[in-house]
């Protein structure tokens, strides 16, 4: 009986996250259309892309704690229900300012990542959680779903149905999730807010948050802003840009479990160091290939694989920080990772407006990755010294 509950929890949580992430990503494929409609600047266009990321990231912390306390299944269902209403409202808007307001609330759909992990990991023993976390990560494919489908929906039915169509899909998914899953019994001792936030005292919480700021933040930033970059730099149509971004997102998502697998076999810090080095090199190459789509696309796909594998390698370590506070740890790290996707599109918009090119933005990404690599090397050296000292004592 529990096995059936495990399977439905994992499958339906992942499917619900795919739909929720498609909702979360709805503005990315239509940003250029909105720019034309409302006569937006580059910075304003970037703002409408990233504003859902802000709420979807910040709210992961309290949502993770609430899911731990009151039951993740209930919180998952209510979050999806809530997200339906701003999607419906956005379809009726004729003002950019009002659209920004609804876009902010649509960001709640991005919290489903934390809820899904909190819910599903409680169904599985620790020795299976690496694989389970990798499967849940497939929910990121929602960004690809939005990139691939939303431009076609707009072409066929109009801009309003980009919102209404996904709202209907989310409503159906909410009903299926509620009817097809069960809530695990509440733990005998429910943690207080102070106890839940005790994970902030661990150095590992902040180190992993920094790593996830780069890997997941980079994934979100590319997934959300790449359609705009391809249309601006290479004159792609929204449909063609969406197709190319879908390839990036699918590759970055499907490689995620492999990153966790390598972390199991080789060691997470060694894998992370290799991936960060690759991200530095890829970002530098991308900054010099903005006039050659062939080279840029190959490097961009490589970047997607590195970021996706990095997500898997980093998140493999998350349950180890505090096994009894999974929701709180997941909420903090995934929130900071999500915020990592908030700033780059804004920076890219400002850089493009100021310089006419995106090159410097990729150089900044390389510099940040270099900083993360330095922290990783320092952490490895520190861990090795601690091991040597312990061996001498023994």
N, C-alpha and C positions, 0 to 999 in steps of 0.2 A: 504493500500500500504506500509506504514511504517512497519506494522507488518510482511509482507513478507520479507522486507529488513532486519528486525531484525533477523528473523529466518535464512535466508541465510548467514548473516554476522556471526552469532554465529556458525552455523553448519560447514560452509566451512572454517572458521578461525581455528576451532578446528581440523578438518581433515587435513588442511594444516600444522598445527603445529605438528600433529602426524608424518606425512611424513618427515617434516623438522627435527624433533628430532631423527628420525631413521637415517637420514643422519648424524646428529651431533654425533651420538653414534656409527658410523660404525666401528671405530677402536677397541672398547672395546671387542667384541666377537672374533676378529681375532688377538688379541695382541700376543697370544702364537704362532700362526702360523707365524706371522711376526718375532717373536723372533728367531724361528728356521731358517727361511729363511735368515735373516740378521745377525745371531749370536749376538743378543743383550744382554746386561747386564740387570739386574733387573731394574736399574734406567732408562736405555734407553727404555725398554718396558713400564715403567710407563709414560715416556715422550710422547711417541706416543699416549698413551691413553688420556692424559690430554691436549695436545697442542691445540686441537679444542676448549676446554673449555675456554682457555685464550681469544682468539679473540671473541668468542661467548658471553663472559661475559662483557669484557671491552666496546665493541661496543654497548651494550644495552643502554648506556647513550646517546651518540649522535643520535642513531637510534630512540630512544623514542622522543627526541626533534624534529628531522627531521619529524617523522611521525605526530606529533602534528601540525607542520607548513605546510607541503606540502600535507598531506593526507595519512592516514595509508594504504589505499587500494593500492595505487600506490607503496608505499615503501615496502609493503608486497610482492607484485608481483615481483618487481625488485630484492629484496633480494633472493627470491627463484630462480629466473633466474640466478643470479650471482652464487649461490651455485652449480648449475648444472655443470659448467665448471671445477672447481677443482676436482669434483667427477669423471668426465670423464678422466681428466689428470692423476689422481691417479691410474687409472686402467692400465696405460701404463708404470708406473715407475718401474725401476729395481735398484734403489739406495735409501738407507735409508735416506740420507740427503735431497734428492729431495722429498721423500715422506713426510718428516716432513714439508717442505714448503707448499705442497698442503694440508696437514692435518690442518695447521694453517688457511688457507683460507676457508677450509670446515667449520671452526668454525662459520662463518657468519650465518649458518643455525640456530645456537642457539639464535640469536637475535629475532627470530620470536615470542618468548614468549612476549616480550615487545610490539612488533607491534600489536599482536593479542589483547592484553588487551587494548591498546590505541584505536584500531579500534572499538572493540565490545562495550566497556563501553560507548562510545558516542551514541550508539543506544538505551541504556536502562536508565530508571530513577534510581536514587540512591537507592530506596527501593528494587530494583531487582538485584542490582549489586553483592550482596553477592553470590546469586545462579549462576549468570552469570560467575563470576570469578571462581567458583568451576567447572563449566562445561568446561571453557577454560582450566583449569588445567588438564583435561583429555588428553590434548595434550602431556603431559609427557609420555603417553603410547608409544610414539615413541621409547623410550629407550627399552621397552619390545619388540616392533616389531623387532628392530635390534637384540636384544639378541636371539630371537626365530627363526628368518628367516636367518640371515646372515651366521651362521655356516652351515646350510643346503645348502644354495646357493653355498658356497665354496666347499662343498663336491660333489655337483652335477655338477657344471659348472666351478669351479676354482676360484682362489682368485680375478682375475680381475673383475669378474661379481658381486662381492660384491659391488663394486663401480658403475659399469655401470648399474646394475639392479635398484639400488636406484636412480641413476640419471634419468633414464627413468620414474620411478614412480613420481619423483619430477617434471619433465617436464609436465607430464599429469595433476598433481595436480595444477600446476601453471596456466595452461590453464583453468581448471575448475573453479578455484577461480576467475580469472579475468572476465570470462564470467558470473559467477553466483552471483556476488556481485556488490554493488553500493557504490559510495563515498558520504558521507554526505557533505552538503554545508560547505565551510570553515567558521570559525568564523569571525565576522566583524573585530575584533582586533586580529592580529597575534602577539604573544609574541616574544620579542627579546630574544637572548641567555641569556642575563643577567637576564631577568625576569623569564625565564624557570629555570635557575639554582638558583633562589632565594630560592627554597625548601631546599637547603643545610643549611640554617640558622635555620631550625627547629630541635630541639632536637629529636623529634619523628622520623625524617628521619633516623638518625644515630642509634637510639635504634632498630628500626625495621630492619635496615640493619644488625645489629649484630645478631638479632634473625634469620633472613633469611639466614645469613652466615652459621648458624648451621643447620637449618632445610632443606632448599633447597640445600645448599652445601653438607650436609650429604646425601641427596637423590641422588644427581648427583654423588658424590664420590662412593657410594655403587653401583649405577647402572652401572657406568663405570668400576669400579675395581673389583667388585665381581666375574665376570667370571674368571679373573686371579687368584684370591684367591682360588676359588673352584678347579680350575685345579691344582694349586700348592700344596694346603694343603690336599685336599681329592681325588686327582687323577681323577677328572671328565674329561670326554671328552668335547670338545668345544660345542657339541650339548646338552649334559646333563647339562652343566654349564649354557648355554643360557636359557634352559627351567626353571631352578631354579631361575635365575635372573629375568626372565619374571614374575614369580609368585611374587617376591619381588616388582617389579616395579608396577604391576597391583594393588597389595594390597595398596601400598603407594599412588598411584594415586587416586584410587576410594574412599579412606577414606578422601581425602582432603576436599570435600564439607562438610563432617560431622564435621570436625574441625572448619570450618567457622560457621556451624549451632550452635555448642556448644558455640562458642565465642559470638554469638548473644544472646543465651539464658542465659548463666551463667556469661559471662564477659570474654573478651579476656585474660586479665592478669592472671585470676585464671586458665583458661584452659592451658595457656602457662606454668605456674609454674608446673602444674601437669605433662605435657608432658616432660618438661625439666628434672624433677626428674626421670621419666621413662627412658629417654635417658641415663642419668648417670648410672642407675642401669644396663640397658641392655648392655651398652658398657663394663662395668666392668665384667659382666658375660661372654660376648663374648671373652674377653681377656683370660679367663681360660677354655674355652671349644673348643679350636682349635684342640683337639684330639678326640672330640666326635661330629660327624656330627649331630646326633639327637638333642642334646641340643643346638648346635650352630645354626642349622636351625630354631628351634622354636624361639630362642632369636633374630635371624636375622629378622625373619618375624615380631616379636613384634617391633623391631627397625623400620622397614619399616612403620608400622602403626603409630607409634609415630611421625616419621619424616613427614609423609604425612599429618596427622592431624595438626601438627605444621605449615606446609605450609599454610593450609587453615585458621588457627586461626590468623597467622601473617598477611597474605595478606588481610584478611578482614578489617584490619585497614588502609591499604595503601591509599585507595581513600579519607580517612578522613584527611590525612595530608594536602593536597592541592587539592580540587576537580577540580579546573580550570587548574591544571598542572599535570594531571594524567600521561601523557607520561614521563615527567621529573622525577616524583617521582618513577614511576614504573621502569624507566630505571636505576636509581641509586640503588634502593633496589635490583632489580633483578640482576643487574651487580655484586654487592657485594655478593649476594647469589650464583651466578654462580662461582665467584672466590673462594667461599668456597668449591666448588667441585674440584678446580684446585690443591690445595695443598695436601690434604690427600693422593691421589694416589701416588704422588711423595714421600711424607714422608714414606708411606708404603713400597715403593720400596727400599728406602734407609735403612729403618729399617730391612727389610727382608735380604738385602744384608749384613748388618752389624752384625745382631744377629741370622739370620736363622729362625726367627719367626716373626709373625705379632702382637704378644701380646701387646707389648709396644705401638703400634699405637692406639689400642682401649683404652688403659689407657689415652693417650693424648686426645682422643675424650671425655672421661668422665670428664677430668679436664676442657676442654673448655666449655662443657655443664654446669658444675658447676659454671663457671664464668658468663655465660649467666643467670643462675638461680639467682645468686646474684644481677645482674643488674635488673632483673625483680622484685625481692623482694624490692629492693631499690625504683624502680619506683612506685610500689604499695603503699609503705609507704609514699612516697612523695605526691602521688595523694590523699591519705586519709588525710594527714595533711592539704593539700590545701583546701579540702572539709570542714574539721572541722573549719578552720579559716574563710572560706567564710560564713559558717553558723553562726558563732559568730558575724560577721559583720552585717549580716542580722537580 
